[in-house]
Amino acid sequence: MEMLYALTEIRNLVIVATALLTFLTIMTLVKPFLERDDMRERMRKVALERDKLRERQREELNRRGNISLREKNQGLVSELVRALNLDKLFDAESYRATLRQAGLRHERHLMMFLAARAILPVVLGLGGYLYSLLYYPDLEQRFRLAAAMAMIVAGFYLPNIYISNLIQKRREQIRNHWSDALDLMLICVESGMAIEPAMQRVAKEIGSVCPPLAEELLLTNAELSYLGDRTKALENLAERTGLQSVKSVVSALIQAERYGTPLGQALRVLAKENRDERMAEIEKKAQALPPKLTVPMVLFFLPVIFVVLLGPAALMTFLKPS
């Protein structure tokens, strides 16, 4: 009780509040120095990808025909994938394109994904069977096998679900900021910039709010510089993002590259269409909001209103002397 009285004293409360505010002030001042520079790390990865493209182009120029490049040894996971022939079993090329849409471009990401698809079902299946054997010893054998099979199926699909969630989040980020990037690109093009410096400038400006989009634009700029086919570099941008709005802009850029059509006018029309599409999507979400709020209002707001309105009358009725 003495401790409770001490805590409720005004002087002690003031001391605790002052200490808490001091701590929050120190954390506010120190936090910027403790944060990681994610944008710098992303730009470093894009620079490495650009250097890889340059080296690939040099290697292809020094080789005859379409001889594939030898891949370097990448550790135990790569050896396991090659030993089990998982790259052919799971069609590695299609998954490579899928991982690029999730922002995972390194070869080790593909190897880890293929290894996870092969190892995770076995691990989860054995784990489910052993768990049922240890904690449910009276369970019938068929139920144990059914649980193990369920875990095997879950382990087989979990890597795909994880990558799909990454792709969905990344696409949502790019979709939310693509209109702003398109407006900035239109301003750069109309000011006389070519497409490469325009993309680089837009990536620099948009990088603080949407690093995935800045990363894609910088990578496209690098491919435009080092790939022989500029059309392929632009198509890669649409393939990596998987968004219809990006594909429309890519088609306009390819048409401008091929036929020499004015790019500013096409970008202006596409920017307006993209803004109208975004506004229609926002209006659709706003129209769907009232039905979604009906259940929370009935469950949480109406009981409180009834208590506030009817509570005093009920108290007066029960407390009224007979």
C-alpha positions in Angstrom: 0.0 0.0 0.0 2.8 2.4 0.8 4.2 1.8 -2.7 0.8 2.5 -4.2 0.5 5.7 -2.3 4.1 6.7 -3.3 3.2 6.1 -7.0 0.1 8.3 -6.7 1.9 11.3 -5.3 2.0 14.3 -7.6 5.8 14.7 -7.2 6.5 11.1 -8.1 4.2 11.3 -11.1 5.9 14.4 -12.3 9.3 12.7 -12.0 8.1 9.6 -13.9 6.6 11.8 -16.7 9.8 13.9 -16.9 11.9 10.8 -17.2 9.6 9.3 -19.9 9.6 12.5 -21.9 13.4 12.7 -21.6 13.7 9.2 -22.9 11.4 9.9 -25.8 13.3 13.0 -26.7 16.6 11.1 -26.7 15.2 8.3 -28.8 13.8 10.9 -31.3 17.2 12.5 -31.7 19.1 9.2 -31.9 16.7 7.3 -34.2 17.8 8.9 -37.5 21.4 7.7 -36.8 20.2 4.1 -36.1 18.0 3.7 -39.1 19.3 1.7 -42.0 19.6 3.3 -45.4 17.4 0.9 -47.4 17.5 3.1 -50.4 21.3 3.0 -50.5 21.3 -0.8 -50.2 18.8 -1.1 -53.1 20.8 1.2 -55.3 23.9 -0.9 -54.5 22.0 -4.0 -55.7 21.0 -2.2 -58.9 24.6 -1.2 -59.5 25.7 -4.8 -59.1 23.0 -5.8 -61.5 24.2 -3.2 -64.0 27.8 -4.5 -63.6 26.5 -8.0 -64.2 24.8 -6.9 -67.4 28.0 -5.3 -68.6 30.1 -8.4 -67.9 27.5 -10.6 -69.6 27.6 -8.4 -72.7 31.4 -8.6 -72.7 31.3 -12.4 -72.4 28.8 -12.8 -75.1 30.9 -10.6 -77.5 33.9 -12.9 -76.8 32.0 -16.1 -77.4 30.8 -17.6 -80.7 27.3 -18.8 -81.1 24.8 -19.1 -78.3 26.9 -20.9 -75.7 25.5 -20.5 -72.3 27.7 -18.9 -69.6 29.1 -21.1 -66.9 27.7 -20.5 -63.5 30.0 -20.2 -60.5 29.7 -22.6 -57.6 27.2 -21.0 -55.2 27.5 -23.4 -52.2 25.7 -26.3 -50.7 22.2 -25.3 -51.8 23.2 -25.0 -55.4 25.0 -28.3 -55.3 21.8 -29.9 -53.8 19.6 -28.4 -56.5 21.9 -29.6 -59.2 22.3 -33.1 -57.6 18.6 -33.6 -57.4 18.0 -32.0 -60.8 15.4 -29.6 -59.3 16.0 -26.9 -61.9 14.4 -29.1 -64.6 11.9 -30.7 -62.3 10.4 -27.4 -61.2 11.0 -25.5 -64.4 13.5 -23.0 -63.0 13.2 -20.5 -65.9 9.6 -19.8 -65.2 10.3 -19.4 -61.5 13.2 -17.1 -62.3 10.8 -14.7 -63.9 8.4 -15.0 -60.9 11.2 -14.2 -58.4 12.1 -11.2 -60.5 8.6 -9.9 -60.0 9.1 -10.2 -56.3 12.4 -8.3 -56.5 14.6 -11.4 -56.0 17.0 -11.3 -58.9 20.1 -13.1 -57.6 20.8 -16.7 -58.6 21.0 -17.8 -54.9 17.3 -16.7 -54.5 16.3 -19.1 -57.2 18.4 -21.9 -55.7 17.0 -21.3 -52.2 13.4 -21.3 -53.6 13.9 -24.6 -55.5 15.5 -26.2 -52.4 12.7 -25.0 -50.2 10.1 -26.5 -52.5 11.9 -29.9 -52.3 13.0 -29.9 -48.6 10.1 -28.1 -46.9 7.4 -30.8 -47.6 9.7 -33.5 -46.3 10.6 -31.5 -43.1 7.0 -30.5 -42.4 5.7 -34.0 -43.1 8.1 -35.7 -40.8 7.5 -32.9 -38.2 3.8 -33.4 -38.3 4.1 -37.2 -38.0 6.5 -37.0 -35.1 4.4 -34.3 -33.3 1.3 -36.5 -33.5 3.4 -39.5 -32.4 4.8 -37.7 -29.3 1.8 -35.7 -28.1 -1.1 -37.9 -29.3 0.1 -41.5 -28.8 -3.4 -42.8 -28.8 -4.2 -41.4 -32.2 -4.9 -43.9 -35.0 -2.2 -44.5 -37.6 -4.4 -43.4 -40.5 -4.9 -40.0 -38.8 -1.2 -39.6 -38.3 -0.6 -40.3 -42.0 -3.4 -37.9 -42.9 -1.8 -35.2 -40.8 1.6 -35.9 -42.4 0.1 -35.7 -45.9 -1.6 -32.4 -45.0 1.8 -31.0 -43.8 3.5 -32.3 -47.0 0.9 -30.5 -49.2 1.3 -27.3 -47.1 5.1 -27.4 -47.4 4.8 -27.9 -51.1 2.7 -24.8 -51.6 4.1 -22.5 -48.8 7.0 -21.2 -50.9 4.7 -20.3 -53.7 2.3 -18.5 -51.3 5.2 -16.6 -49.8 6.5 -15.4 -53.2 2.9 -14.5 -54.3 2.5 -12.3 -51.2 5.8 -10.6 -51.9 4.7 -10.0 -55.5 1.3 -8.7 -54.5 2.8 -6.2 -51.9 5.4 -5.0 -54.4 2.9 -4.5 -57.2 0.7 -2.6 -54.8 3.6 -0.3 -53.9 4.4 0.3 -57.5 0.8 0.8 -58.5 0.3 3.4 -55.7 3.2 5.6 -56.9 3.2 4.9 -60.7 1.0 7.9 -61.4 3.4 10.3 -59.7 6.4 8.7 -61.5 4.5 9.1 -64.8 3.9 12.7 -64.1 7.5 13.3 -63.3 8.6 11.4 -66.4 6.2 13.6 -68.5 7.8 16.7 -67.0 11.3 15.5 -67.8 10.5 14.5 -71.3 8.7 17.7 -72.1 11.7 19.6 -70.8 13.9 18.0 -73.4 15.4 15.0 -71.6 15.9 11.7 -73.3 14.3 8.6 -71.9 17.4 7.4 -70.0 18.1 10.5 -68.0 14.4 11.0 -67.5 14.1 7.5 -65.9 17.2 8.2 -63.8 15.8 11.5 -62.6 12.4 10.0 -61.8 14.1 7.1 -59.9 16.1 9.6 -57.8 13.0 11.6 -56.9 10.6 8.7 -56.3 13.2 6.5 -54.4 12.4 8.0 -51.0 8.7 7.0 -51.1 8.8 3.9 -53.3 12.2 2.1 -53.5 10.8 -0.8 -55.6 9.7 1.5 -58.4 13.0 3.4 -58.3 14.9 0.1 -58.4 12.9 -1.0 -61.5 13.5 2.3 -63.3 17.2 2.2 -62.6 17.5 -1.4 -63.7 15.6 -0.5 -66.9 18.0 2.4 -67.5 20.9 0.0 -67.1 19.4 -2.4 -69.6 18.7 0.4 -72.1 22.4 1.2 -71.9 23.9 -2.3 -72.1 21.4 -4.4 -74.0 21.5 -4.4 -77.7 17.8 -4.5 -78.1 16.2 -1.5 -76.4 12.7 -2.9 -77.0 13.6 -6.0 -75.0 14.8 -3.7 -72.1 11.5 -2.0 -72.0 9.5 -5.2 -72.2 11.5 -6.5 -69.3 10.2 -3.6 -67.2 6.6 -4.6 -68.0 7.3 -8.2 -67.3 9.0 -7.6 -63.9 6.1 -5.3 -62.7 3.2 -7.2 -64.2 1.0 -4.1 -64.2 -1.3 -3.1 -67.1 -0.6 0.6 -66.5 3.2 0.0 -66.9 2.6 -2.2 -70.0 0.7 0.7 -71.6 3.6 3.1 -71.0 6.0 0.5 -72.2 4.0 0.1 -75.4 4.1 3.9 -75.9 7.8 4.0 -75.4 8.4 1.1 -77.8 6.2 2.9 -80.4 8.2 6.1 -79.9 11.5 4.2 -80.3 10.3 2.4 -83.4 8.3 5.0 -85.4 9.6 8.2 -83.9 6.2 9.4 -82.6 6.2 12.2 -80.1 6.6 10.7 -76.6 5.4 13.7 -74.6 1.9 13.6 -76.0 1.5 9.8 -75.5 2.8 10.2 -71.9 0.3 13.0 -71.3 -2.6 10.9 -72.4 -1.4 7.9 -70.4 -0.8 10.0 -67.3 -4.4 11.3 -67.5 -5.8 7.8 -68.0 -3.8 6.5 -65.1 -5.0 9.3 -62.8 -8.6 8.7 -63.9 -8.2 5.0 -63.2 -6.8 5.7 -59.7 -9.6 8.0 -58.9 -12.2 5.5 -60.1 -10.5 2.9 -57.8 -10.6 5.2 -54.9 -14.2 6.0 -55.5 -15.0 2.3 -55.7 -13.3 1.7 -52.3 -15.2 4.7 -50.8 -18.6 3.3 -52.0 -17.8 -0.1 -50.5 -17.0 1.5 -47.1 -20.6 2.0 -45.7 -21.6 -1.7 -46.0 -18.3 -2.7 -44.3 -18.9 -0.3 -41.4 -22.4 -1.6 -40.7 -21.4 -4.7 -38.7 -18.8 -2.8 -36.5 -21.4 0.0 -35.8 -24.1 -2.6 -34.8 -21.7 -4.5 -32.6 -19.8 -1.7 -30.9 -21.5 1.7 -31.4 -25.2 0.9 -30.8 -24.7 -0.9 -27.5 -22.8 2.1 -26.1 -25.5 4.5 -27.3 -28.2 2.4 -25.7 -26.2 2.3 -22.4 -25.7 6.1 -22.5 -29.4 6.8 -23.3 -31.1 4.2 -21.2 -28.6 3.9 -18.4 -29.6 6.9 -16.3 -33.3 6.0 -16.7 -32.7 2.5 -15.5 -30.6 3.6 -12.6 -33.3 6.1 -11.5 -35.9 3.3 -11.8 -33.9 0.8 -9.6 -32.7 3.4 -7.1 -36.1 5.1 -6.7 -37.3 4.6 -3.1 -40.4 2.5 -2.8 
